[in-house]
Each structure stands twice: as structure tokens, then as C-alpha cells.
Amino acid sequence: MPGREDMPSTLRRSPEDAQDTWVKAHDSAVEQYGEGERAHRTAFSALKHRFEKIGDRWKRKAGGRKGPSDEQAAKDTPQSRSRPSKTAEGVDANATKKHLYEIAKRLDVQGRSTMTKDELVKAIQKANRRATAKARE
């Protein structure tokens, strides 16, 4: 299965249902578009509908919430897939500020209590990148 071979390290450390979601979407995208970046973007878009990145792995969204995590995932059209734009890097930017605050607290983000929702998203992205880099060492 190509998706299992190409799976990013953050997914290898994630629950099996997150891995299965990514693999299924990736393999389907490879059949439709061919191997490459577009297949990976499509797989991540599918993953972000049910999972969010917390630290160095993907976890199911709180309360079983489903739906796009950011603007890019929300406008999942052929045009948006061929012209990628900035994403929230797996952070559920559409979640409530309270949820983002709790994630920031779990990741020990300093100054979280005075941050706006957008600042929390960016701080969580940064914390996630650090955790992923550390896990790869």
C-alpha cells in the first residue's frame, strides 16, 4: 500500500484510525491524480476533517466534531487543490477559543491567557513544530 509507505512520521505516532483515514484518502488521490504533492495535500485535507494535530501527533477532534480545520480545507475544490494556500498546519482553527486555549495549556504555551484566537492558533502551530522536530531527533 503506497500510503503506508509514504506516511509522515507524525501520522506514524498517531492512532490507527488517523493513519487509516490518511492512507485511504492518499491512495484514492494517487489513483485520481498520480503520486506526489497533490495526493499528500488531499490526504491531509481529509485527515483534518476528523483529526487535529496536537504536539507531534494527530488526535481525534474533541467531542467527535467533524469538519474543515481551516480555510484551505473548507474550500476543498479542484482549483484550491491545484493552488495550495496557507493552512493552519493541522491546528483546528475553526474550534472555539476555549478549545484552543486548552490545547495551548496542554502544550505549555506561555502567555496563552492573553492571546486572541488567531494568536493561539499560531502559538499552537509553533509548539506543534517544536514537538515534531524533537520527536524526529
Backbone as numpy.savetxt, mean C-alpha at the origin, in Angstrom:
# Nx Ny Nz CAx CAy CAz Cx Cy Cz
4.43 -19.81 -10.59 3.59 -18.63 -10.59 4.48 -17.37 -10.59
4.44 -16.55 -11.66 5.31 -15.37 -11.73 5.11 -14.39 -10.58
3.88 -14.19 -10.13 3.61 -13.26 -9.05 4.34 -13.62 -7.76
4.41 -14.88 -7.45 5.12 -15.32 -6.24 6.62 -15.03 -6.37
7.16 -15.18 -7.57 8.59 -14.94 -7.79 8.92 -13.45 -7.74
8.03 -12.60 -8.23 8.27 -11.15 -8.29 7.79 -10.40 -7.05
7.28 -11.11 -6.08 6.67 -10.48 -4.91 7.67 -9.62 -4.14
7.31 -8.36 -3.86 8.18 -7.49 -3.07 8.36 -8.00 -1.64
9.47 -7.63 -1.03 9.80 -8.13 0.31 8.75 -7.73 1.35
8.14 -6.56 1.20 7.12 -6.15 2.17 5.95 -7.11 2.16
5.64 -7.66 0.99 4.55 -8.63 0.90 4.96 -9.99 1.42
6.22 -10.34 1.27 6.70 -11.63 1.79 6.58 -11.67 3.33
6.62 -10.50 3.97 6.48 -10.42 5.43 5.03 -10.20 5.85
4.12 -10.18 4.91 2.71 -9.87 5.16 1.86 -11.13 5.24
0.63 -10.99 5.72 -0.26 -12.15 5.82 -0.50 -12.81 4.46
-0.82 -14.08 4.50 -1.01 -14.85 3.27 -2.12 -14.28 2.39
-3.20 -13.75 3.00 -4.29 -13.21 2.17 -3.84 -11.96 1.40
-2.93 -11.17 1.96 -2.38 -10.02 1.24 -1.52 -10.52 0.08
-0.71 -11.54 0.34 0.12 -12.11 -0.71 -0.74 -12.66 -1.85
-1.79 -13.38 -1.49 -2.68 -13.97 -2.49 -3.36 -12.90 -3.34
-3.78 -11.81 -2.71 -4.41 -10.71 -3.43 -3.45 -10.14 -4.46
-2.21 -9.89 -4.03 -1.21 -9.31 -4.93 -0.88 -10.27 -6.08
-0.68 -11.54 -5.77 -0.32 -12.53 -6.78 -1.42 -12.67 -7.82
-2.66 -12.78 -7.37 -3.79 -12.95 -8.29 -3.91 -11.75 -9.22
-3.82 -10.54 -8.66 -3.93 -9.33 -9.48 -2.72 -9.20 -10.41
-1.53 -9.51 -9.90 -0.31 -9.42 -10.72 -0.38 -10.38 -11.89
-0.72 -11.63 -11.64 -0.75 -12.62 -12.71 -1.81 -12.29 -13.75
-2.94 -11.78 -13.31 -3.98 -11.36 -14.25 -3.49 -10.18 -15.10
-2.81 -9.24 -14.47 -2.29 -8.07 -15.19 -1.20 -8.48 -16.17
-0.38 -9.47 -15.81 0.67 -9.96 -16.72 0.02 -10.55 -17.97
-1.07 -11.29 -17.79 -1.78 -11.86 -18.94 -2.31 -10.77 -19.85
-2.80 -9.68 -19.24 -3.42 -8.62 -20.03 -2.40 -7.65 -20.62
-1.40 -7.24 -19.81 -0.47 -6.18 -20.23 0.94 -6.66 -20.48
1.28 -7.86 -20.04 2.66 -8.33 -20.13 3.38 -8.04 -18.82
4.54 -8.67 -18.64 5.33 -8.50 -17.42 5.91 -7.08 -17.38
6.02 -6.54 -16.18 6.66 -5.23 -16.04 5.99 -4.34 -15.03
6.35 -3.08 -15.09 5.90 -2.09 -14.11 4.39 -1.97 -14.06
3.73 -2.01 -15.23 2.28 -1.85 -15.25 1.59 -2.98 -14.48
2.10 -4.19 -14.60 1.51 -5.32 -13.87 1.70 -5.12 -12.37
2.87 -4.61 -11.96 3.12 -4.36 -10.54 2.20 -3.25 -10.02
2.05 -2.17 -10.77 1.17 -1.08 -10.33 -0.26 -1.56 -10.19
-0.70 -2.37 -11.13 -2.06 -2.91 -11.08 -2.25 -3.79 -9.85
-1.25 -4.62 -9.55 -1.34 -5.50 -8.39 -1.37 -4.69 -7.10
-0.55 -3.65 -7.01 -0.55 -2.81 -5.81 -1.88 -2.07 -5.66
-2.46 -1.64 -6.77 -3.76 -0.96 -6.71 -4.81 -1.89 -6.13
-4.82 -3.14 -6.57 -5.77 -4.12 -6.04 -5.51 -4.37 -4.56
-4.24 -4.47 -4.18 -3.87 -4.72 -2.79 -4.37 -3.59 -1.88
-4.23 -2.35 -2.34 -4.58 -1.18 -1.53 -6.08 -1.06 -1.26
-6.91 -1.81 -1.96 -8.34 -1.75 -1.71 -8.74 -2.46 -0.41
-7.92 -3.41 0.04 -8.25 -4.15 1.27 -7.16 -4.10 2.34
-5.97 -3.65 1.94 -4.83 -3.65 2.86 -4.17 -2.29 2.88
-3.45 -2.02 3.97 -2.66 -0.80 4.08 -1.28 -1.17 4.60
-0.30 -0.35 4.23 1.07 -0.64 4.66 1.29 0.00 6.02
1.71 -0.83 6.97 2.02 -0.37 8.32 3.40 -0.90 8.65
4.34 0.01 8.72 5.72 -0.39 8.97 6.29 -1.10 7.76
6.77 -2.31 7.96 7.43 -3.05 6.87 6.57 -4.15 6.28
5.24 -4.08 6.47 4.35 -5.11 5.93 2.96 -4.55 5.67
2.16 -5.33 4.98 0.79 -4.96 4.65 -0.16 -5.66 5.62
-1.15 -4.90 6.10 -2.15 -5.46 7.02 -3.54 -5.09 6.53
-4.50 -5.96 6.86 -5.88 -5.72 6.45 -6.36 -4.40 7.05
-7.12 -3.64 6.27 -7.63 -2.36 6.76 -8.54 -2.59 7.96
-8.51 -1.66 8.88 -9.29 -1.75 10.12 -10.78 -1.85 9.82
-11.45 -2.69 10.59 -12.90 -2.82 10.47 -13.34 -3.45 9.16
-12.43 -4.09 8.44 -12.79 -4.72 7.18 -13.12 -3.71 6.09
-12.74 -2.45 6.32 -13.02 -1.39 5.36 -12.40 -1.74 4.01
-13.12 -1.46 2.93 -12.62 -1.70 1.59 -12.67 -0.40 0.81
-11.87 -0.32 -0.20 -11.90 0.84 -1.08 -10.52 1.40 -1.32
-10.42 2.33 -2.25 -9.12 2.88 -2.61 -8.46 3.61 -1.44
-7.13 3.52 -1.41 -6.37 4.13 -0.32 -5.93 5.56 -0.61
-5.90 5.92 -1.89 -5.43 7.25 -2.26 -6.05 7.64 -3.59
-5.76 8.86 -4.05 -6.35 9.35 -5.30 -6.01 8.48 -6.49
-4.76 8.03 -6.57 -4.34 7.20 -7.71 -5.14 5.91 -7.76
-5.34 5.25 -6.64 -6.10 4.00 -6.62 -7.58 4.26 -6.91
-8.06 5.44 -6.54 -9.47 5.77 -6.79 -9.75 5.97 -8.27
-8.79 6.52 -9.00 -9.01 6.73 -10.43 -8.32 5.64 -11.24
-8.66 4.42 -10.92 -8.08 3.26 -11.58 -8.72 3.09 -12.95
-8.17 3.81 -13.93 -8.65 3.77 -15.30 -7.47 3.38 -16.20
-7.74 2.99 -17.44 -6.62 2.69 -18.34 -5.64 3.87 -18.47
-6.15 5.09 -18.48 -5.29 6.26 -18.59 -4.42 6.44 -17.34
-4.99 6.26 -16.16 -4.22 6.45 -14.93 -3.20 5.34 -14.75
-3.52 4.13 -15.25 -2.56 3.03 -15.13 -1.36 3.24 -16.05
-1.58 3.89 -17.20 -0.46 4.09 -18.12 0.35 5.34 -17.77
-0.23 6.24 -17.01 0.48 7.45 -16.57 0.41 7.53 -15.05
1.33 6.87 -14.37 1.26 6.84 -12.90 1.47 8.23 -12.29
0.80 8.46 -11.19 1.00 9.70 -10.44 1.37 9.32 -9.01
1.57 10.32 -8.20 1.96 10.06 -6.81 0.89 9.27 -6.09
1.35 8.36 -5.25 0.44 7.58 -4.42 0.78 7.86 -2.96
-0.01 7.30 -2.08 0.26 7.43 -0.64 1.14 6.28 -0.16
1.73 5.53 -1.10 2.68 4.46 -0.78 2.11 3.40 0.15
0.83 3.11 -0.01 0.22 2.07 0.82 -0.44 2.59 2.08
-0.22 3.86 2.41 -0.90 4.45 3.56 -2.34 4.71 3.15
-3.29 4.38 3.99 -4.70 4.58 3.67 -5.05 6.06 3.90
-4.75 6.89 2.90 -4.97 8.33 3.00 -6.45 8.69 3.10
-7.33 7.76 2.76 -8.77 8.00 2.86 -9.33 7.61 4.23
-8.49 7.10 5.10 -8.93 6.73 6.44 -9.18 7.99 7.27
-9.79 7.81 8.42 -10.04 8.96 9.30 -8.73 9.45 9.92
-8.75 10.68 10.36 -7.58 11.23 11.03 -7.28 10.42 12.30
-8.32 9.98 12.98 -8.15 9.19 14.20 -7.39 7.89 13.88
-7.77 7.23 12.79 -7.09 5.99 12.40 -5.63 6.27 12.06
-5.38 7.31 11.31 -4.01 7.67 10.94 -3.19 8.00 12.18
-3.81 8.67 13.14 -3.13 8.99 14.40 -2.73 7.70 15.13
-3.64 6.72 15.16 -3.34 5.45 15.83 -2.20 4.71 15.14
-2.17 4.75 13.81 -1.07 4.12 13.07 0.24 4.85 13.39
0.19 6.18 13.39 1.39 6.98 13.71 1.87 6.67 15.12
0.94 6.49 16.03 1.30 6.15 17.41 2.00 4.79 17.46
1.44 3.81 16.73 2.02 2.47 16.68 3.44 2.50 16.09
3.67 3.43 15.14 4.98 3.56 14.51 5.89 4.54 15.24
5.41 5.07 16.38 6.17 6.00 17.21 6.60 7.26 16.46
5.66 7.83 15.69 5.91 9.07 14.96 5.87 10.22 15.96
6.95 10.97 16.02 7.04 12.11 16.94 6.22 13.29 16.43
5.56 14.01 17.33 4.78 15.20 16.98 3.43 14.91 16.35
2.99 13.67 16.42 1.74 13.28 15.75 0.51 14.01 16.27
0.51 14.40 17.52 -0.69 15.00 18.10 -1.00 16.38 17.52
-0.02 17.03 16.93 -0.26 18.37 16.36 -0.34 18.34 14.83
-0.26 17.17 14.24 -0.24 17.06 12.78 -1.63 17.09 12.17
-1.69 17.63 10.95 -2.92 17.57 10.17 -3.01 16.17 9.56
-4.12 15.87 8.93 -4.30 14.56 8.31 -3.24 14.33 7.23
-3.00 15.33 6.38 -1.99 15.20 5.33 -0.60 15.02 5.92
-0.30 15.70 7.00 1.01 15.55 7.65 1.16 14.15 8.25
0.07 13.61 8.79 0.12 12.25 9.32 0.41 11.24 8.21
-0.24 11.41 7.06 0.00 10.51 5.93 1.47 10.54 5.55
2.03 11.73 5.41 3.45 11.86 5.03 4.38 11.28 6.10
4.06 11.51 7.36 4.89 10.99 8.45 4.84 9.46 8.49
3.66 8.89 8.23 3.53 7.43 8.21 4.30 6.86 7.01
4.23 7.53 5.87 5.00 7.10 4.70 6.49 7.02 5.05
6.97 8.07 5.69 8.39 8.13 6.06 8.74 7.02 7.05
7.88 6.80 8.04 8.12 5.75 9.03 8.09 4.37 8.36
7.16 4.18 7.41 7.09 2.92 6.68 8.36 2.67 5.89
8.86 3.72 5.21 10.10 3.57 4.43 11.26 3.17 5.33
11.35 3.81 6.50 12.42 3.47 7.45 12.31 2.02 7.91
11.10 1.60 8.26 10.89 0.23 8.73 11.21 -0.79 7.65
10.84 -0.49 6.41 11.14 -1.39 5.30 12.63 -1.48 5.06
13.32 -0.34 5.08 14.78 -0.34 4.88 15.47 -1.14 5.98
15.01 -0.96 7.21 15.60 -1.69 8.34 15.37 -3.20 8.20
14.17 -3.58 7.75 13.85 -5.01 7.59 14.68 -5.64 6.49
15.09 -4.86 5.51 15.88 -5.39 4.39 17.35 -5.56 4.74
17.79 -4.96 5.85 19.21 -5.06 6.25 19.60 -6.46 6.64
